[in-house]
Amino acid sequence: MPDPADLEPLAPVAAADVAEWDATADVVVVGGGCAGACAAIEAAEAGASVLVLERAMQLGGTSAMSSGLLYLGGGTATQKACGVVDTADAMYDFLLLACGPGVDSAKARLYCDESVDHHDWLVDHGVEFKPELFPEPDIQPATDAGLGFTGGEDTWPFAHLTPPAPRGHHARFPNESGGYLMERLRAAVTAAGAEVVCEVRVERLVVDGSGAVVGVEATRDGAPWLVRATGGVVLTAGGFLFNPDMVEAFVPLAARCNYPLGTDADDGRGIRMAQGTGAAVANMDALECHLPLHPPRRLSRGIIVNGAGRRFVNEDAYNGRIGQRSLLEHDGVAFMIVDDEIYEPNWLGLRIEWVAESAEELAAEIGVPPVELAATVARYNADAANGLDTEHHKRAELLQPIGTPIGAIDLRVSSTFYATFTLGGVCTDVDGRVLTADGTPVRGLYAAGRTAAGIPAHGYVSGISLGDGSYFGRRAGRACCS
């Protein structure tokens, strides 16, 4: 059972009990990942004195460990340089479909409408995007190419509902470029004049007699440290994946995934501090779950079946869509069925674990109903021969009958790589103001990044965390100064 002490809201400190402030700034930013850095830059450039408090030894957080992808579109300069045609409306329609149900449509609309300007703001602050389209989808480019498909935009059902366009903007560094992205943003934080104090753990918020947030209580060098915020506090302290009790209470299936994406600072403290002031939360049961099959997309010529021996998804779908459906709808039981002609190692080196002379024999080995698996393979082979996937609408060029010997790759959550992180957080408006259950702003308190419930709800596309975190971080930093 979860420990209530690790779930309860963290009651704030009363300002009347603060004998003396140790430091003062107009804006105090808690957490120095992508969202926090962008909040600090925007506030400092608006003329505010800014103090960024980071638990680690330098700014970066989970953002520095990431792929460095930012989901941007609507016709950015990088898209245009790659010959890509895109509109804000097409991007908005796609995000509503791919990041739901439960997408915050107001945030998504604003984000899409201002995505081109946000791209240019990032470039102006030192983040480069090489104008080159990477051919393989669903992963950060292995090169320093600046653009790719990162959310299944070109696959069913989305390609049939919205004009597909690559929108995954990859900071100009080979492979995972989150470290490079944060290097550029750290430099921009310094250039803007914001002050950064690292190895500081923020414990609680401080509120005045009216309930407005006026500062934070932290621990620095093992001693209490009280910081006054005359304009506001921005919480950008990450999600709660590294709080086992919160995970058990809200997203227990995340505990079954063997690759948590984050740092130990993603312990939900920012969320709980906000709750202590009356903040509401949303989407706490939502998570991203990435099952990285691609690249190469050629491996999608195989089929994925569940524990009943039936297909449940188009195999060329976004890796996160496949992972979420496997974990949430099929108890994390999945197998990819291939033959010698189809199989090749993917970027994770997935191997064929079982081989048999028939689908029935293979089914007996992997523990699924033989009649069902044989019928699934027969139906798929007939569709592949006709060039039309009538069941799950996989792209025609990836349809190929599965021959014998027939093999299976183990995609069960107990056996292979499922990457996950939480998506729920504090309710905010489009300017990052933290909201109570009735929609009233908590005065002086703002949030962005995975501390807040952003655009993604019960769906995801790669790059949207850094995308909406950086954008709404900027808006929160600016709102603190108004």
Disulfide bonds with the S-S distance in Angstrom:
none
